[in-house]
């Protein structure tokens, strides 16, 4: 590649990213790298934020629409407890909806889901309530398995 061809190539790159012209091709290349750092970083951060936001949301509206009505009703009852911050708040919300989850699990017709929900109710009746979150996790995992079917 000749020096003129190299200079033209760098000049065309500089025009695309609006880098000020220079007499030497090297400053154009450095300028190009500096000019691209900010947009590339911004794009990377935007993509990471979008991926993070998508992973934290629940089932898509299309997926919810395809669910059987009893499973959808179970989901609506489960969401407030599952999305609560882990710890005392989640335990309290899980115990608030435990009896309703047990009742709605019967309508779903899955014995595993029903037994997990029943165990959640029993754990909420225990004064220590130390296994509530683990039973809630089992209920949620079984719900997810059923929702994928």
C-alpha positions as CSV (number, residue, x, y, z in Angstrom):
1,X,0.0,0.0,0.0
2,X,1.4,3.4,-0.9
3,X,1.6,6.3,1.4
4,X,-1.1,8.2,-0.6
5,X,-3.5,5.2,-0.5
6,X,-3.0,4.8,3.2
7,X,-3.5,8.6,3.8
8,X,-6.7,8.5,1.7
9,X,-8.0,5.5,3.7
10,X,-7.3,7.3,6.9
11,X,-8.9,10.5,5.6
12,X,-12.1,8.6,4.7
13,X,-12.2,7.1,8.2
14,X,-11.6,10.5,9.7
15,X,-14.5,11.9,7.8
16,X,-16.9,9.2,9.0
17,X,-16.1,9.9,12.7
18,X,-15.5,13.7,12.2
19,X,-11.8,13.6,13.3
20,X,-10.0,16.9,12.4
21,X,-7.5,16.4,9.5
22,X,-3.8,16.3,10.2
23,X,-0.7,16.2,8.0
24,X,0.5,12.9,9.3
25,X,-1.5,9.7,8.9
26,X,-0.6,8.5,12.4
27,X,-2.5,11.2,14.3
28,X,-5.6,10.4,12.2
29,X,-5.5,6.8,13.4
30,X,-5.0,7.8,17.0
31,X,-7.8,10.3,16.6
32,X,-10.0,7.6,15.2
33,X,-9.4,5.4,18.1
34,X,-10.1,8.2,20.6
35,X,-13.2,9.2,18.7
36,X,-14.5,5.6,18.7
37,X,-13.8,4.9,22.3
38,X,-16.8,6.9,23.6
39,X,-19.5,5.6,21.1
40,X,-18.3,2.0,21.5
41,X,-18.4,2.4,25.3
42,X,-21.8,3.9,25.1
43,X,-23.1,1.2,22.9
44,X,-21.6,-1.5,25.1
45,X,-23.2,-0.1,28.2
46,X,-26.5,0.3,26.5
47,X,-26.5,-3.3,25.4
48,X,-25.5,-4.5,28.8
49,X,-28.3,-2.5,30.4
50,X,-30.8,-3.8,27.9
51,X,-29.8,-7.4,28.5
52,X,-29.9,-6.8,32.3
53,X,-33.4,-5.3,32.0
54,X,-34.7,-8.2,29.9
55,X,-33.4,-10.8,32.2
56,X,-35.0,-9.3,35.3
57,X,-38.5,-9.1,33.9
58,X,-40.9,-12.0,34.1
59,X,-42.5,-14.0,31.4
60,X,-43.3,-12.1,28.2
61,X,-46.9,-11.2,27.5
62,X,-46.9,-13.8,24.7
63,X,-45.8,-16.5,27.0
64,X,-48.4,-15.4,29.6
65,X,-51.1,-15.5,27.0
66,X,-50.2,-19.1,26.0
67,X,-50.4,-20.3,29.6
68,X,-53.4,-22.2,30.8
69,X,-55.7,-20.0,32.9
70,X,-55.1,-21.8,36.2
71,X,-51.3,-21.5,35.7
72,X,-51.7,-17.8,34.8
73,X,-53.7,-17.2,38.0
74,X,-51.1,-19.0,40.0
75,X,-48.4,-16.8,38.5
76,X,-50.4,-13.6,39.4
77,X,-50.5,-14.8,43.0
78,X,-46.8,-15.8,43.1
79,X,-45.3,-12.6,41.6
80,X,-45.6,-10.3,44.6
81,X,-43.8,-12.7,46.9
82,X,-41.2,-13.8,44.3
83,X,-40.3,-10.3,43.3
84,X,-40.0,-9.0,46.9
85,X,-36.5,-8.3,48.2
86,X,-34.9,-11.5,49.7
87,X,-35.1,-11.6,53.5
88,X,-37.8,-10.7,55.9
89,X,-39.9,-8.9,53.3
90,X,-40.0,-11.9,50.9
91,X,-40.8,-14.2,53.8
92,X,-43.7,-11.9,54.9
93,X,-45.1,-11.7,51.4
94,X,-44.7,-15.4,50.8
95,X,-46.6,-16.2,53.9
96,X,-49.3,-13.7,53.0
97,X,-50.1,-15.5,49.8
98,X,-49.1,-19.1,50.8
99,X,-52.7,-20.3,51.4
100,X,-53.9,-18.8,48.1
101,X,-50.9,-20.4,46.3
102,X,-51.8,-23.8,47.8
103,X,-55.4,-23.4,46.7
104,X,-54.5,-22.3,43.2
105,X,-52.0,-25.1,42.8
106,X,-54.8,-27.6,43.0
107,X,-56.4,-26.0,39.9
108,X,-53.1,-26.3,38.0
109,X,-53.3,-30.1,38.5
110,X,-49.6,-30.8,39.2
111,X,-48.9,-32.9,42.3
112,X,-45.3,-31.5,42.8
113,X,-46.5,-27.9,42.7
114,X,-49.3,-28.7,45.1
115,X,-47.0,-30.5,47.6
116,X,-44.5,-27.6,47.4
117,X,-47.2,-25.0,48.0
118,X,-48.6,-27.1,50.9
119,X,-45.1,-27.3,52.4
120,X,-44.8,-23.5,52.1
121,X,-48.0,-23.1,54.0
122,X,-46.7,-25.4,56.8
123,X,-43.4,-23.6,56.9
124,X,-45.3,-20.3,57.3
125,X,-47.1,-21.7,60.3
126,X,-43.8,-22.5,61.9
127,X,-42.8,-19.6,64.3
128,X,-39.2,-19.6,63.0
129,X,-40.1,-19.5,59.3
130,X,-36.4,-20.3,58.5
131,X,-37.2,-22.4,55.3
132,X,-39.9,-20.2,53.8
133,X,-37.6,-18.8,51.1
134,X,-36.3,-22.3,50.1
135,X,-39.9,-23.6,49.7
136,X,-40.9,-20.5,47.8
137,X,-37.9,-21.1,45.5
138,X,-39.1,-24.7,44.9
139,X,-42.6,-23.4,44.1
140,X,-41.2,-20.9,41.7
141,X,-38.9,-23.4,40.0
142,X,-41.8,-25.9,39.5
143,X,-43.9,-23.1,38.1
144,X,-41.2,-22.2,35.6
145,X,-41.0,-25.8,34.5
146,X,-44.7,-26.0,34.0
147,X,-44.8,-22.7,32.2
148,X,-42.2,-24.0,29.7
149,X,-44.3,-27.0,28.8
